[in-house]
Amino acid sequence: METQNTAVGLDIGTTKIVAMIGRKNQYGKLETVGVGKSKSLGVHRGVVNNITQTIQSIQQAVSQAEAATDIKISGVTVGIAGQHIRSLQHSDYITRANAEQVIDEEDIDRLINQVHKLVMLPGEEIIHVLPQDFKVDGQAEIKEPIGMYGERLEANFHVVVGQVSSIRNIGRCIQTAGLSLEGITLEPLASAKAVLSQEEKEAGVALIDIGGGTTDLAVFKDGIIRHTAVIPFGGNVITEDIKEGCSIIEKQAELLKIKFGSAWPGENKDNEIVSIPGLRGRDPKEITLKNLSKIIHARVVEIIEQVYVEIKNYGHEEQKKKLIAGIVLTGGGSQLNHLKQLVEYITGMDTRVGYPNEHLAGDSDSDITSPLYATAVGLVLDGLHRQDKQQPVAESSPNSDKESPEIPKDPLPVRSKGFLEKLTERVKEFLENAE
């Protein structure tokens, strides 16, 4: 039973790979049982570009997480991001055969499955179909149509699309690392699960997750996800700029950024200087902190402005769509000094840094409550949620052993048909490839 109620989140990032094992405690909060972290060596801008290295990094993170506990990791919930992710708005409808009966889950699933048949660009696949609001027989702005009468059921959807090959490559890495793929979640959605409160999602909030290779955005309003985007820049391009601008090696640039970096050049005096040892017998380099933060500032402004364009695309400037709770920053990049002030200055929106402690148990290790782990925590929550959905039905009829595993087959997976169809397709493909 030990492993039954634990879930594993695997965050395959551009800079690091995190495997996190978690379970719910008696208060329904998330307890992390084991965490493993390894340097990610085969991922560029959120996309796997070296399978062998990625597999090694995954195995390293997994065995590190297992070492902290006696649980053997088998299945994982993985996050997907990367520059190939795009999202679109789509509306669709179904006509119900029997208007005398009330609308039920099945009707909604029929509608969602219809959206899954949308024709995509070659090589693209639908990852998520997220209903926004429903219309029943022309009556608009219905949040929950279940239990209502009506013949024509229509809905607006937020559809997230990604490249098939990239998703398959991730699946391939996981399979070769000896793990099974339990679910795929869009990373900005996972991070949102970990750091946002329900009140913020209701009021309207934009979550900006600044990772190493990508910056992910998720916009919520009225408790529903309204817009997602992945911007192919993150903390790594800042390091890259420091490296070029100061003519130093990457390791030094990264350390400079973390230790002395600031997004606001006005903060540094002209005479603050850091000395960096030269390479093998060369003279040390002297860099002024003012110059350092100018370099960082220029790149951060570019990233934030791109994100702000996406927030405007969602419609933040319309009165009805205003994001009252403003912006929440998370991910490793959110730890940059004075970033909050800069974001507020550029966007004019209230900003806070989001820590993934919304659902974590009180005695959690302070490392895990760092914004670095937001996505991993969200993926574990997602895995636990998926288990919860599949368990109760199976347990409710202990007397008929034959039927209990059969019952959840139908009603449950339909809800996330997109995932499960894809997973089975993927597994089949792997087996064919394996031959």
Contacts in CASP RR format, 6 or more apart in sequence:
PFRMAT RR
TARGET T0000
AUTHOR 0000-0000-0000
METHOD contacts of the structure
MODEL  1
METQNTAVGLDIGTTKIVAMIGRKNQYGKLETVGVGKSKSLGVHRGVVNN
ITQTIQSIQQAVSQAEAATDIKISGVTVGIAGQHIRSLQHSDYITRANAE
QVIDEEDIDRLINQVHKLVMLPGEEIIHVLPQDFKVDGQAEIKEPIGMYG
ERLEANFHVVVGQVSSIRNIGRCIQTAGLSLEGITLEPLASAKAVLSQEE
KEAGVALIDIGGGTTDLAVFKDGIIRHTAVIPFGGNVITEDIKEGCSIIE
KQAELLKIKFGSAWPGENKDNEIVSIPGLRGRDPKEITLKNLSKIIHARV
VEIIEQVYVEIKNYGHEEQKKKLIAGIVLTGGGSQLNHLKQLVEYITGMD
TRVGYPNEHLAGDSDSDITSPLYATAVGLVLDGLHRQDKQQPVAESSPNS
DKESPEIPKDPLPVRSKGFLEKLTERVKEFLENAE
2 71 0 8 1.000
3 71 0 8 1.000
3 72 0 8 1.000
3 74 0 8 1.000
4 387 0 8 1.000
5 23 0 8 1.000
5 24 0 8 1.000
5 384 0 8 1.000
5 387 0 8 1.000
6 21 0 8 1.000
6 22 0 8 1.000
6 23 0 8 1.000
6 33 0 8 1.000
6 71 0 8 1.000
7 21 0 8 1.000
7 22 0 8 1.000
7 23 0 8 1.000
7 77 0 8 1.000
7 182 0 8 1.000
7 380 0 8 1.000
7 382 0 8 1.000
7 383 0 8 1.000
7 384 0 8 1.000
7 386 0 8 1.000
7 387 0 8 1.000
8 19 0 8 1.000
8 20 0 8 1.000
8 21 0 8 1.000
8 22 0 8 1.000
8 65 0 8 1.000
8 73 0 8 1.000
8 75 0 8 1.000
8 76 0 8 1.000
8 77 0 8 1.000
8 380 0 8 1.000
8 383 0 8 1.000
9 18 0 8 1.000
9 19 0 8 1.000
9 20 0 8 1.000
9 21 0 8 1.000
9 76 0 8 1.000
9 77 0 8 1.000
9 78 0 8 1.000
9 79 0 8 1.000
9 376 0 8 1.000
9 378 0 8 1.000
9 379 0 8 1.000
9 380 0 8 1.000
9 382 0 8 1.000
9 383 0 8 1.000
10 17 0 8 1.000
10 18 0 8 1.000
10 19 0 8 1.000
10 20 0 8 1.000
10 58 0 8 1.000
10 61 0 8 1.000
10 62 0 8 1.000
10 76 0 8 1.000
10 77 0 8 1.000
10 78 0 8 1.000
10 79 0 8 1.000
10 174 0 8 1.000
10 179 0 8 1.000
10 376 0 8 1.000
10 379 0 8 1.000
11 17 0 8 1.000
11 18 0 8 1.000
11 20 0 8 1.000
11 78 0 8 1.000
11 79 0 8 1.000
11 187 0 8 1.000
11 190 0 8 1.000
11 375 0 8 1.000
11 376 0 8 1.000
11 379 0 8 1.000
12 40 0 8 1.000
12 43 0 8 1.000
12 46 0 8 1.000
12 48 0 8 1.000
12 54 0 8 1.000
12 58 0 8 1.000
12 78 0 8 1.000
12 79 0 8 1.000
12 170 0 8 1.000
12 173 0 8 1.000
13 40 0 8 1.000
13 43 0 8 1.000
13 46 0 8 1.000
13 81 0 8 1.000
13 211 0 8 1.000
13 212 0 8 1.000
13 213 0 8 1.000
14 40 0 8 1.000
14 43 0 8 1.000
14 44 0 8 1.000
14 45 0 8 1.000
14 46 0 8 1.000
14 211 0 8 1.000
14 212 0 8 1.000
14 213 0 8 1.000
14 214 0 8 1.000
14 236 0 8 1.000
15 39 0 8 1.000
15 40 0 8 1.000
15 211 0 8 1.000
15 212 0 8 1.000
15 213 0 8 1.000
15 235 0 8 1.000
15 236 0 8 1.000
16 37 0 8 1.000
16 38 0 8 1.000
16 39 0 8 1.000
16 40 0 8 1.000
16 372 0 8 1.000
17 37 0 8 1.000
17 38 0 8 1.000
17 39 0 8 1.000
17 40 0 8 1.000
17 43 0 8 1.000
17 54 0 8 1.000
17 57 0 8 1.000
17 58 0 8 1.000
17 60 0 8 1.000
17 61 0 8 1.000
18 35 0 8 1.000
18 36 0 8 1.000
18 37 0 8 1.000
18 61 0 8 1.000
18 373 0 8 1.000
18 375 0 8 1.000
18 376 0 8 1.000
19 35 0 8 1.000
19 36 0 8 1.000
19 37 0 8 1.000
19 58 0 8 1.000
19 61 0 8 1.000
19 62 0 8 1.000
19 64 0 8 1.000
19 65 0 8 1.000
19 73 0 8 1.000
19 76 0 8 1.000
19 376 0 8 1.000
20 32 0 8 1.000
20 34 0 8 1.000
20 35 0 8 1.000
20 36 0 8 1.000
20 65 0 8 1.000
20 368 0 8 1.000
20 373 0 8 1.000
20 376 0 8 1.000
20 377 0 8 1.000
20 379 0 8 1.000
20 380 0 8 1.000
21 32 0 8 1.000
21 33 0 8 1.000
21 34 0 8 1.000
21 35 0 8 1.000
21 65 0 8 1.000
21 66 0 8 1.000
21 69 0 8 1.000
21 71 0 8 1.000
21 73 0 8 1.000
21 380 0 8 1.000
22 30 0 8 1.000
22 31 0 8 1.000
22 32 0 8 1.000
22 33 0 8 1.000
22 34 0 8 1.000
22 380 0 8 1.000
22 384 0 8 1.000
23 30 0 8 1.000
23 31 0 8 1.000
23 33 0 8 1.000
23 384 0 8 1.000
24 30 0 8 1.000
24 31 0 8 1.000
24 384 0 8 1.000
25 31 0 8 1.000
25 361 0 8 1.000
27 361 0 8 1.000
29 359 0 8 1.000
29 360 0 8 1.000
29 361 0 8 1.000
29 362 0 8 1.000
30 359 0 8 1.000
30 360 0 8 1.000
30 361 0 8 1.000
30 377 0 8 1.000
30 380 0 8 1.000
30 381 0 8 1.000
30 384 0 8 1.000
31 360 0 8 1.000
31 361 0 8 1.000
31 364 0 8 1.000
32 360 0 8 1.000
32 364 0 8 1.000
32 365 0 8 1.000
32 368 0 8 1.000
32 377 0 8 1.000
32 380 0 8 1.000
33 68 0 8 1.000
33 69 0 8 1.000
33 71 0 8 1.000
34 65 0 8 1.000
34 68 0 8 1.000
34 69 0 8 1.000
35 64 0 8 1.000
35 65 0 8 1.000
35 68 0 8 1.000
35 365 0 8 1.000
35 367 0 8 1.000
35 368 0 8 1.000
35 373 0 8 1.000
35 376 0 8 1.000
36 61 0 8 1.000
36 62 0 8 1.000
36 64 0 8 1.000
36 65 0 8 1.000
36 68 0 8 1.000
37 61 0 8 1.000
37 64 0 8 1.000
38 57 0 8 1.000
38 58 0 8 1.000
38 60 0 8 1.000
38 61 0 8 1.000
38 64 0 8 1.000
39 57 0 8 1.000
40 54 0 8 1.000
40 57 0 8 1.000
41 50 0 8 1.000
41 53 0 8 1.000
41 54 0 8 1.000
41 56 0 8 1.000
41 57 0 8 1.000
42 48 0 8 1.000
42 49 0 8 1.000
42 50 0 8 1.000
42 51 0 8 1.000
42 53 0 8 1.000
42 54 0 8 1.000
42 57 0 8 1.000
43 49 0 8 1.000
43 50 0 8 1.000
43 54 0 8 1.000
44 213 0 8 1.000
45 82 0 8 1.000
45 83 0 8 1.000
45 213 0 8 1.000
45 214 0 8 1.000
45 232 0 8 1.000
46 81 0 8 1.000
46 82 0 8 1.000
46 83 0 8 1.000
46 213 0 8 1.000
46 214 0 8 1.000
47 82 0 8 1.000
47 83 0 8 1.000
47 84 0 8 1.000
47 166 0 8 1.000
47 169 0 8 1.000
48 54 0 8 1.000
48 166 0 8 1.000
48 169 0 8 1.000
48 170 0 8 1.000
48 173 0 8 1.000
51 169 0 8 1.000
51 172 0 8 1.000
51 173 0 8 1.000
51 176 0 8 1.000
54 173 0 8 1.000
55 173 0 8 1.000
55 176 0 8 1.000
55 177 0 8 1.000
58 173 0 8 1.000
58 174 0 8 1.000
58 177 0 8 1.000
58 179 0 8 1.000
59 177 0 8 1.000
62 73 0 8 1.000
62 177 0 8 1.000
62 179 0 8 1.000
65 73 0 8 1.000
66 72 0 8 1.000
66 73 0 8 1.000
73 179 0 8 1.000
74 179 0 8 1.000
74 180 0 8 1.000
75 179 0 8 1.000
75 180 0 8 1.000
75 181 0 8 1.000
75 182 0 8 1.000
76 174 0 8 1.000
76 179 0 8 1.000
76 180 0 8 1.000
76 181 0 8 1.000
76 182 0 8 1.000
76 183 0 8 1.000
77 182 0 8 1.000
77 183 0 8 1.000
77 184 0 8 1.000
77 185 0 8 1.000
77 379 0 8 1.000
77 380 0 8 1.000
77 382 0 8 1.000
77 383 0 8 1.000
77 386 0 8 1.000
78 170 0 8 1.000
78 171 0 8 1.000
78 174 0 8 1.000
78 181 0 8 1.000
78 183 0 8 1.000
78 184 0 8 1.000
78 185 0 8 1.000
78 379 0 8 1.000
79 184 0 8 1.000
79 185 0 8 1.000
79 186 0 8 1.000
79 187 0 8 1.000
79 190 0 8 1.000
79 375 0 8 1.000
79 379 0 8 1.000
80 127 0 8 1.000
80 162 0 8 1.000
80 166 0 8 1.000
80 167 0 8 1.000
80 170 0 8 1.000
80 184 0 8 1.000
80 185 0 8 1.000
80 186 0 8 1.000
80 187 0 8 1.000
81 186 0 8 1.000
81 187 0 8 1.000
81 188 0 8 1.000
81 214 0 8 1.000
81 216 0 8 1.000
81 230 0 8 1.000
82 166 0 8 1.000
82 213 0 8 1.000
82 214 0 8 1.000
82 230 0 8 1.000
82 232 0 8 1.000
83 214 0 8 1.000
83 230 0 8 1.000
83 232 0 8 1.000
84 162 0 8 1.000
84 163 0 8 1.000
84 166 0 8 1.000
85 127 0 8 1.000
85 160 0 8 1.000
85 161 0 8 1.000
85 162 0 8 1.000
85 186 0 8 1.000
85 228 0 8 1.000
85 229 0 8 1.000
85 230 0 8 1.000
86 160 0 8 1.000
86 161 0 8 1.000
86 162 0 8 1.000
86 229 0 8 1.000
86 230 0 8 1.000
87 158 0 8 1.000
87 159 0 8 1.000
87 160 0 8 1.000
87 161 0 8 1.000
87 227 0 8 1.000
87 228 0 8 1.000
87 229 0 8 1.000
88 158 0 8 1.000
88 159 0 8 1.000
88 161 0 8 1.000
89 132 0 8 1.000
89 156 0 8 1.000
89 157 0 8 1.000
89 158 0 8 1.000
89 159 0 8 1.000
90 115 0 8 1.000
90 118 0 8 1.000
90 156 0 8 1.000
90 157 0 8 1.000
90 159 0 8 1.000
91 154 0 8 1.000
91 155 0 8 1.000
91 156 0 8 1.000
91 157 0 8 1.000
92 111 0 8 1.000
92 114 0 8 1.000
92 115 0 8 1.000
92 154 0 8 1.000
92 155 0 8 1.000
92 157 0 8 1.000
93 111 0 8 1.000
93 135 0 8 1.000
93 152 0 8 1.000
93 153 0 8 1.000
93 154 0 8 1.000
93 155 0 8 1.000
94 107 0 8 1.000
94 110 0 8 1.000
94 111 0 8 1.000
94 114 0 8 1.000
94 152 0 8 1.000
94 153 0 8 1.000
94 154 0 8 1.000
95 151 0 8 1.000
95 152 0 8 1.000
96 103 0 8 1.000
96 107 0 8 1.000
96 150 0 8 1.000
96 151 0 8 1.000
96 152 0 8 1.000
96 153 0 8 1.000
99 149 0 8 1.000
99 150 0 8 1.000
99 151 0 8 1.000
100 149 0 8 1.000
101 149 0 8 1.000
102 146 0 8 1.000
102 147 0 8 1.000
102 148 0 8 1.000
102 149 0 8 1.000
103 136 0 8 1.000
103 145 0 8 1.000
103 146 0 8 1.000
103 147 0 8 1.000
103 148 0 8 1.000
103 149 0 8 1.000
103 150 0 8 1.000
103 153 0 8 1.000
104 146 0 8 1.000
104 147 0 8 1.000
105 146 0 8 1.000
105 411 0 8 1.000
105 414 0 8 1.000
105 415 0 8 1.000
106 414 0 8 1.000
107 145 0 8 1.000
107 153 0 8 1.000
108 131 0 8 1.000
108 145 0 8 1.000
108 146 0 8 1.000
108 153 0 8 1.000
109 414 0 8 1.000
109 415 0 8 1.000
109 417 0 8 1.000
111 131 0 8 1.000
111 153 0 8 1.000
111 154 0 8 1.000
111 155 0 8 1.000
112 129 0 8 1.000
112 131 0 8 1.000
112 157 0 8 1.000
112 415 0 8 1.000
112 417 0 8 1.000
113 414 0 8 1.000
113 417 0 8 1.000
115 126 0 8 1.000
115 129 0 8 1.000
115 157 0 8 1.000
115 159 0 8 1.000
116 126 0 8 1.000
116 129 0 8 1.000
116 417 0 8 1.000
116 418 0 8 1.000
116 421 0 8 1.000
118 126 0 8 1.000
118 159 0 8 1.000
120 126 0 8 1.000
120 161 0 8 1.000
123 163 0 8 1.000
123 164 0 8 1.000
123 165 0 8 1.000
124 161 0 8 1.000
124 162 0 8 1.000
124 163 0 8 1.000
124 164 0 8 1.000
125 161 0 8 1.000
125 162 0 8 1.000
125 163 0 8 1.000
125 164 0 8 1.000
125 167 0 8 1.000
125 422 0 8 1.000
126 159 0 8 1.000
126 160 0 8 1.000
126 161 0 8 1.000
126 162 0 8 1.000
126 418 0 8 1.000
127 160 0 8 1.000
127 161 0 8 1.000
127 162 0 8 1.000
127 167 0 8 1.000
127 184 0 8 1.000
127 186 0 8 1.000
128 158 0 8 1.000
128 159 0 8 1.000
128 160 0 8 1.000
128 186 0 8 1.000
128 189 0 8 1.000
129 157 0 8 1.000
129 158 0 8 1.000
129 159 0 8 1.000
129 160 0 8 1.000
129 418 0 8 1.000
130 157 0 8 1.000
130 158 0 8 1.000
130 159 0 8 1.000
130 160 0 8 1.000
130 224 0 8 1.000
130 225 0 8 1.000
131 155 0 8 1.000
131 156 0 8 1.000
131 157 0 8 1.000
132 155 0 8 1.000
132 156 0 8 1.000
132 157 0 8 1.000
132 158 0 8 1.000
132 224 0 8 1.000
132 226 0 8 1.000
133 140 0 8 1.000
133 141 0 8 1.000
133 142 0 8 1.000
133 143 0 8 1.000
133 155 0 8 1.000
133 156 0 8 1.000
133 224 0 8 1.000
134 142 0 8 1.000
134 143 0 8 1.000
134 144 0 8 1.000
134 145 0 8 1.000
134 153 0 8 1.000
134 154 0 8 1.000
134 155 0 8 1.000
135 141 0 8 1.000
135 142 0 8 1.000
135 152 0 8 1.000
135 153 0 8 1.000
135 154 0 8 1.000
135 155 0 8 1.000
136 142 0 8 1.000
136 145 0 8 1.000
136 148 0 8 1.000
136 149 0 8 1.000
136 150 0 8 1.000
136 152 0 8 1.000
136 153 0 8 1.000
137 150 0 8 1.000
137 151 0 8 1.000
137 152 0 8 1.000
138 152 0 8 1.000
138 154 0 8 1.000
142 148 0 8 1.000
143 222 0 8 1.000
145 153 0 8 1.000
158 225 0 8 1.000
158 226 0 8 1.000
158 227 0 8 1.000
158 228 0 8 1.000
160 186 0 8 1.000
160 228 0 8 1.000
167 184 0 8 1.000
167 422 0 8 1.000
167 426 0 8 1.000
168 426 0 8 1.000
168 429 0 8 1.000
170 184 0 8 1.000
171 181 0 8 1.000
171 426 0 8 1.000
171 430 0 8 1.000
172 430 0 8 1.000
174 180 0 8 1.000
174 181 0 8 1.000
175 181 0 8 1.000
175 430 0 8 1.000
181 423 0 8 1.000
181 426 0 8 1.000
181 427 0 8 1.000
182 383 0 8 1.000
182 386 0 8 1.000
183 382 0 8 1.000
183 383 0 8 1.000
183 386 0 8 1.000
183 419 0 8 1.000
183 423 0 8 1.000
184 419 0 8 1.000
184 422 0 8 1.000
184 423 0 8 1.000
185 378 0 8 1.000
185 379 0 8 1.000
185 382 0 8 1.000
186 228 0 8 1.000
187 209 0 8 1.000
187 216 0 8 1.000
187 375 0 8 1.000
188 207 0 8 1.000
188 209 0 8 1.000
188 216 0 8 1.000
188 217 0 8 1.000
188 218 0 8 1.000
188 228 0 8 1.000
188 230 0 8 1.000
189 218 0 8 1.000
189 225 0 8 1.000
189 228 0 8 1.000
190 374 0 8 1.000
190 375 0 8 1.000
190 378 0 8 1.000
190 379 0 8 1.000
190 381 0 8 1.000
190 382 0 8 1.000
191 207 0 8 1.000
191 209 0 8 1.000
191 216 0 8 1.000
191 218 0 8 1.000
191 330 0 8 1.000
191 331 0 8 1.000
191 356 0 8 1.000
191 374 0 8 1.000
191 375 0 8 1.000
191 378 0 8 1.000
192 201 0 8 1.000
192 207 0 8 1.000
192 218 0 8 1.000
192 220 0 8 1.000
192 225 0 8 1.000
193 359 0 8 1.000
193 377 0 8 1.000
193 378 0 8 1.000
193 381 0 8 1.000
193 382 0 8 1.000
194 330 0 8 1.000
194 356 0 8 1.000
194 358 0 8 1.000
194 359 0 8 1.000
194 374 0 8 1.000
194 375 0 8 1.000
194 377 0 8 1.000
194 378 0 8 1.000
194 381 0 8 1.000
195 207 0 8 1.000
195 328 0 8 1.000
195 330 0 8 1.000
195 354 0 8 1.000
195 355 0 8 1.000
195 356 0 8 1.000
195 358 0 8 1.000
195 371 0 8 1.000
195 374 0 8 1.000
196 205 0 8 1.000
196 207 0 8 1.000
196 220 0 8 1.000
196 328 0 8 1.000
196 358 0 8 1.000
197 358 0 8 1.000
198 223 0 8 1.000
199 325 0 8 1.000
200 220 0 8 1.000
200 325 0 8 1.000
200 328 0 8 1.000
201 220 0 8 1.000
201 221 0 8 1.000
201 223 0 8 1.000
201 224 0 8 1.000
202 222 0 8 1.000
202 223 0 8 1.000
203 221 0 8 1.000
203 323 0 8 1.000
203 324 0 8 1.000
203 325 0 8 1.000
204 219 0 8 1.000
204 220 0 8 1.000
204 221 0 8 1.000
204 222 0 8 1.000
204 223 0 8 1.000
204 322 0 8 1.000
204 323 0 8 1.000
204 324 0 8 1.000
204 325 0 8 1.000
204 326 0 8 1.000
205 219 0 8 1.000
205 220 0 8 1.000
205 221 0 8 1.000
205 323 0 8 1.000
205 324 0 8 1.000
205 325 0 8 1.000
205 326 0 8 1.000
205 327 0 8 1.000
205 328 0 8 1.000
206 217 0 8 1.000
206 218 0 8 1.000
206 219 0 8 1.000
206 220 0 8 1.000
206 307 0 8 1.000
206 311 0 8 1.000
206 314 0 8 1.000
206 316 0 8 1.000
206 323 0 8 1.000
206 326 0 8 1.000
206 327 0 8 1.000
206 328 0 8 1.000
206 349 0 8 1.000
207 216 0 8 1.000
207 217 0 8 1.000
207 218 0 8 1.000
207 219 0 8 1.000
207 220 0 8 1.000
207 327 0 8 1.000
207 328 0 8 1.000
207 330 0 8 1.000
208 215 0 8 1.000
208 216 0 8 1.000
208 217 0 8 1.000
208 307 0 8 1.000
208 327 0 8 1.000
208 328 0 8 1.000
208 329 0 8 1.000
208 330 0 8 1.000
208 334 0 8 1.000
208 343 0 8 1.000
209 215 0 8 1.000
209 216 0 8 1.000
209 217 0 8 1.000
209 218 0 8 1.000
209 330 0 8 1.000
209 331 0 8 1.000
209 334 0 8 1.000
209 374 0 8 1.000
209 375 0 8 1.000
210 234 0 8 1.000
210 235 0 8 1.000
210 303 0 8 1.000
210 329 0 8 1.000
210 330 0 8 1.000
210 331 0 8 1.000
210 332 0 8 1.000
210 333 0 8 1.000
210 334 0 8 1.000
211 234 0 8 1.000
211 235 0 8 1.000
211 331 0 8 1.000
211 332 0 8 1.000
211 333 0 8 1.000
212 234 0 8 1.000
212 235 0 8 1.000
212 236 0 8 1.000
212 332 0 8 1.000
212 333 0 8 1.000
213 232 0 8 1.000
213 233 0 8 1.000
213 234 0 8 1.000
213 235 0 8 1.000
213 236 0 8 1.000
213 237 0 8 1.000
214 230 0 8 1.000
214 231 0 8 1.000
214 232 0 8 1.000
214 233 0 8 1.000
214 234 0 8 1.000
215 230 0 8 1.000
215 231 0 8 1.000
215 233 0 8 1.000
215 234 0 8 1.000
215 303 0 8 1.000
215 306 0 8 1.000
215 307 0 8 1.000
216 228 0 8 1.000
216 229 0 8 1.000
216 230 0 8 1.000
216 231 0 8 1.000
217 227 0 8 1.000
217 228 0 8 1.000
217 229 0 8 1.000
217 230 0 8 1.000
217 231 0 8 1.000
217 307 0 8 1.000
217 310 0 8 1.000
217 311 0 8 1.000
218 225 0 8 1.000
218 227 0 8 1.000
218 228 0 8 1.000
219 225 0 8 1.000
219 226 0 8 1.000
219 227 0 8 1.000
219 228 0 8 1.000
219 310 0 8 1.000
219 311 0 8 1.000
219 314 0 8 1.000
219 316 0 8 1.000
219 323 0 8 1.000
220 226 0 8 1.000
221 321 0 8 1.000
221 323 0 8 1.000
226 314 0 8 1.000
226 321 0 8 1.000
227 310 0 8 1.000
227 311 0 8 1.000
227 313 0 8 1.000
227 314 0 8 1.000
229 307 0 8 1.000
229 310 0 8 1.000
229 313 0 8 1.000
231 303 0 8 1.000
231 306 0 8 1.000
231 307 0 8 1.000
231 310 0 8 1.000
233 299 0 8 1.000
233 302 0 8 1.000
233 303 0 8 1.000
233 306 0 8 1.000
234 303 0 8 1.000
234 333 0 8 1.000
235 257 0 8 1.000
235 332 0 8 1.000
235 333 0 8 1.000
237 299 0 8 1.000
237 303 0 8 1.000
238 257 0 8 1.000
238 295 0 8 1.000
238 296 0 8 1.000
238 299 0 8 1.000
238 300 0 8 1.000
238 336 0 8 1.000
239 250 0 8 1.000
239 253 0 8 1.000
239 254 0 8 1.000
239 257 0 8 1.000
240 250 0 8 1.000
240 253 0 8 1.000
241 295 0 8 1.000
241 296 0 8 1.000
241 298 0 8 1.000
241 299 0 8 1.000
242 248 0 8 1.000
242 253 0 8 1.000
242 256 0 8 1.000
242 257 0 8 1.000
242 292 0 8 1.000
242 295 0 8 1.000
242 296 0 8 1.000
243 249 0 8 1.000
243 250 0 8 1.000
243 252 0 8 1.000
243 253 0 8 1.000
245 295 0 8 1.000
246 253 0 8 1.000
246 256 0 8 1.000
246 276 0 8 1.000
246 285 0 8 1.000
246 287 0 8 1.000
246 291 0 8 1.000
246 292 0 8 1.000
246 295 0 8 1.000
247 285 0 8 1.000
248 256 0 8 1.000
248 276 0 8 1.000
248 285 0 8 1.000
248 287 0 8 1.000
249 279 0 8 1.000
252 276 0 8 1.000
256 274 0 8 1.000
256 276 0 8 1.000
256 287 0 8 1.000
256 292 0 8 1.000
257 296 0 8 1.000
257 336 0 8 1.000
258 335 0 8 1.000
260 274 0 8 1.000
260 289 0 8 1.000
260 292 0 8 1.000
261 289 0 8 1.000
261 292 0 8 1.000
261 293 0 8 1.000
261 296 0 8 1.000
261 336 0 8 1.000
261 337 0 8 1.000
262 268 0 8 1.000
262 289 0 8 1.000
262 292 0 8 1.000
262 293 0 8 1.000
262 296 0 8 1.000
262 297 0 8 1.000
262 336 0 8 1.000
262 337 0 8 1.000
262 338 0 8 1.000
263 293 0 8 1.000
263 296 0 8 1.000
263 297 0 8 1.000
263 300 0 8 1.000
263 336 0 8 1.000
263 337 0 8 1.000
263 338 0 8 1.000
263 339 0 8 1.000
263 341 0 8 1.000
263 342 0 8 1.000
264 293 0 8 1.000
264 297 0 8 1.000
264 337 0 8 1.000
264 338 0 8 1.000
264 341 0 8 1.000
264 342 0 8 1.000
265 290 0 8 1.000
265 293 0 8 1.000
265 294 0 8 1.000
265 297 0 8 1.000
266 290 0 8 1.000
266 293 0 8 1.000
267 293 0 8 1.000
267 337 0 8 1.000
267 338 0 8 1.000
268 288 0 8 1.000
268 289 0 8 1.000
268 290 0 8 1.000
268 292 0 8 1.000
268 293 0 8 1.000
269 289 0 8 1.000
269 290 0 8 1.000
270 288 0 8 1.000
270 290 0 8 1.000
271 288 0 8 1.000
272 288 0 8 1.000
272 289 0 8 1.000
272 290 0 8 1.000
273 286 0 8 1.000
273 287 0 8 1.000
273 288 0 8 1.000
273 289 0 8 1.000
274 286 0 8 1.000
274 287 0 8 1.000
274 289 0 8 1.000
274 292 0 8 1.000
275 284 0 8 1.000
275 285 0 8 1.000
275 286 0 8 1.000
275 287 0 8 1.000
276 284 0 8 1.000
276 285 0 8 1.000
276 286 0 8 1.000
276 287 0 8 1.000
277 284 0 8 1.000
278 284 0 8 1.000
278 285 0 8 1.000
296 336 0 8 1.000
297 342 0 8 1.000
300 336 0 8 1.000
300 339 0 8 1.000
300 342 0 8 1.000
301 342 0 8 1.000
301 346 0 8 1.000
304 342 0 8 1.000
304 343 0 8 1.000
304 346 0 8 1.000
304 347 0 8 1.000
305 346 0 8 1.000
308 346 0 8 1.000
308 347 0 8 1.000
311 323 0 8 1.000
311 347 0 8 1.000
314 321 0 8 1.000
315 321 0 8 1.000
316 322 0 8 1.000
316 323 0 8 1.000
316 349 0 8 1.000
323 349 0 8 1.000
325 350 0 8 1.000
326 349 0 8 1.000
326 350 0 8 1.000
326 351 0 8 1.000
327 343 0 8 1.000
327 347 0 8 1.000
327 349 0 8 1.000
327 350 0 8 1.000
327 351 0 8 1.000
327 352 0 8 1.000
328 351 0 8 1.000
328 352 0 8 1.000
328 353 0 8 1.000
328 354 0 8 1.000
329 339 0 8 1.000
329 340 0 8 1.000
329 343 0 8 1.000
329 351 0 8 1.000
329 352 0 8 1.000
329 353 0 8 1.000
329 354 0 8 1.000
329 371 0 8 1.000
330 353 0 8 1.000
330 354 0 8 1.000
330 355 0 8 1.000
330 356 0 8 1.000
330 371 0 8 1.000
330 374 0 8 1.000
331 371 0 8 1.000
331 372 0 8 1.000
331 374 0 8 1.000
331 375 0 8 1.000
332 370 0 8 1.000
332 371 0 8 1.000
332 372 0 8 1.000
333 339 0 8 1.000
333 371 0 8 1.000
334 353 0 8 1.000
334 354 0 8 1.000
334 371 0 8 1.000
335 353 0 8 1.000
335 370 0 8 1.000
335 371 0 8 1.000
335 372 0 8 1.000
339 353 0 8 1.000
340 351 0 8 1.000
340 352 0 8 1.000
340 353 0 8 1.000
343 349 0 8 1.000
343 351 0 8 1.000
344 350 0 8 1.000
344 351 0 8 1.000
353 371 0 8 1.000
354 371 0 8 1.000
354 374 0 8 1.000
355 369 0 8 1.000
355 370 0 8 1.000
355 371 0 8 1.000
355 374 0 8 1.000
356 368 0 8 1.000
356 369 0 8 1.000
356 371 0 8 1.000
356 373 0 8 1.000
356 374 0 8 1.000
356 377 0 8 1.000
356 378 0 8 1.000
357 364 0 8 1.000
357 369 0 8 1.000
359 377 0 8 1.000
359 381 0 8 1.000
360 368 0 8 1.000
360 369 0 8 1.000
360 377 0 8 1.000
367 373 0 8 1.000
368 377 0 8 1.000
389 412 0 8 1.000
389 415 0 8 1.000
390 408 0 8 1.000
390 412 0 8 1.000
393 407 0 8 1.000
393 408 0 8 1.000
393 411 0 8 1.000
393 412 0 8 1.000
394 404 0 8 1.000
394 405 0 8 1.000
394 407 0 8 1.000
394 408 0 8 1.000
395 404 0 8 1.000
396 407 0 8 1.000
397 403 0 8 1.000
397 404 0 8 1.000
397 407 0 8 1.000
398 404 0 8 1.000
413 420 0 8 1.000
END
